[in-house]
Amino acid sequence: MKPITLSSEKLRMAEVLFWLLVASSFFIAPDHLTLLSQILIFGLFAVSLDMALGYAGILTVGHAAFFGAGAYTAGLLAKHGLGEPFTGLLAALVVAGMLGYALSYLVVRGADLTRLMITIGVCVLLFELANRLSDISGGSDGLQGMDVKPVLGLFEFDLFGKTAFAYAFVVVLCVFLLVRLVLRSPFGLALRGIHDNRKRMMAIGSPVESRLRMAYGFSAAVAGVAGALMAQTTQFVGIESISFNRSAEILIILVLGGTGRLYGGLVGAIVYMLVHDWFADLNPEYWMFWLGVFLIAAVMLGRGGIMGALSRRIRIKEQAR
């Protein structure tokens, strides 16, 4: 009997085709490069959340804390004369990763409801901290006056978003490949096991809590890189980057795409932001109503998100052969 899965060759071809289509959007939609850059960044942000929620099973609704930490780190460096892009990315990765690993000692030990409250509380606290330290963060007006240097000293960020898109695409692709490598390693397989049956993993001697802390810290670091990318490509950091609303939005994107699936966050970001933009243009006054209708319909009809629906469709086709 044939296995009901795609061959590794077909999967690799599908992956290559996906990234080629994303790259070709530079030429297909040159007037929408700013939106496309944001889709890539939010896709990476959703992938970071998926590492914690979909793979490690850590319930969190405060991941914007790390996105905002990365954004403010890169933004403050650029504002104070250290605007080299890759230095800002590295600093954001370290700051967000350290923050996430420190908070993991509180998050990992608790039950799901405890984790939920802690992550929400941390996000709210950091939002208020950024709001109060307006002399540093810009408060509700946002962090302005950033001076991001040209990428590699050659490519300046232009008004048309060409450099921003190319820069975001390369960084997102490289970080995504790193995430995929980690999730397909023995460490990633251990996270799968913990997610499926924590007690069994503890029974066989797996260091469950330490692995979850590492996963949460790594997830936070990737979210910090996404935040830094947003700050550098827009050269502005708004206080909403660290708000609870941003956490809720990225959770919606991930659920739409499909949790626990490598490409769920990216696909969810593409669909959500394109539909979001389309409804906003179609009906500027009531666009949120139609967006809500779309999200409810998508969740009701596509159990497991878009990637889950695609997986079931492929399985049915394979069974029919």
LINGI-V896891 format. One record per residue. N is the residue number from 1. OMEGA is omega in whole degrees, -180 to 180 (* if undefined). Layout:
n: [N	N]
omega: [OMEGA	OMEGA]
//
This chain:
n: [1	2	3	4	5	6	7	8	9	10	11	12	13	14	15	16	17	18	19	20	21	22	23	24	25	26	27	28	29	30	31	32	33	34	35	36	37	38	39	40	41	42	43	44	45	46	47	48	49	50	51	52	53	54	55	56	57	58	59	60	61	62	63	64	65	66	67	68	69	70	71	72	73	74	75	76	77	78	79	80	81	82	83	84	85	86	87	88	89	90	91	92	93	94	95	96	97	98	99	100	101	102	103	104	105	106	107	108	109	110	111	112	113	114	115	116	117	118	119	120	121	122	123	124	125	126	127	128	129	130	131	132	133	134	135	136	137	138	139	140	141	142	143	144	145	146	147	148	149	150	151	152	153	154	155	156	157	158	159	160	161	162	163	164	165	166	167	168	169	170	171	172	173	174	175	176	177	178	179	180	181	182	183	184	185	186	187	188	189	190	191	192	193	194	195	196	197	198	199	200	201	202	203	204	205	206	207	208	209	210	211	212	213	214	215	216	217	218	219	220	221	222	223	224	225	226	227	228	229	230	231	232	233	234	235	236	237	238	239	240	241	242	243	244	245	246	247	248	249	250	251	252	253	254	255	256	257	258	259	260	261	262	263	264	265	266	267	268	269	270	271	272	273	274	275	276	277	278	279	280	281	282	283	284	285	286	287	288	289	290	291	292	293	294	295	296	297	298	299	300	301	302	303	304	305	306	307	308	309	310	311	312	313	314	315	316	317	318	319	320	321]
omega: [-177	176	-176	179	174	177	-179	179	180	179	179	178	179	178	-180	180	179	-177	176	178	178	180	-178	178	175	-179	-177	-177	-177	-180	-177	-175	178	177	-179	177	179	176	178	-177	178	175	177	177	179	177	179	177	-180	177	-179	-173	-174	-177	-178	179	179	-179	-178	175	-179	-175	177	177	-178	175	180	178	177	-180	-179	178	179	-179	-180	176	-180	-180	-176	170	178	-173	177	-169	-175	174	177	178	-179	179	179	178	-178	-178	-179	179	178	178	180	-179	178	-180	-179	178	175	-172	-172	-174	-173	172	-174	-180	177	178	-180	-178	-180	-178	176	-179	179	-180	180	180	-180	177	-180	177	178	180	-178	-179	-175	178	-179	-172	-175	178	-178	178	180	180	-178	178	178	177	-179	-177	176	178	-177	-179	-174	-170	180	177	-174	-178	-178	176	-178	179	-180	-180	-179	179	180	-179	-178	-179	-180	179	-179	-180	179	178	176	178	179	179	-180	-176	178	177	174	177	179	177	176	177	177	180	178	179	-177	-177	-176	-177	179	178	177	-178	-180	174	179	179	-170	-175	-179	178	178	178	178	180	-180	177	179	177	179	180	179	176	177	176	178	178	178	177	179	-180	-176	-177	178	-177	178	176	177	-178	178	179	-178	-175	177	179	178	177	-180	-179	-178	174	177	179	-178	179	178	-179	-179	-180	178	179	-169	-176	-178	-180	-179	180	178	179	180	-177	-176	-174	175	178	177	-179	-178	179	179	177	-176	-177	-174	-176	-175	-175	-179	176	-178	176	178	177	180	-178	178	180	-179	-180	-179	-177	-176	179	-176	179	-179	-179	176	178	178	180	179	180	178	180	179	179	180	179	-178	-179	*]
//
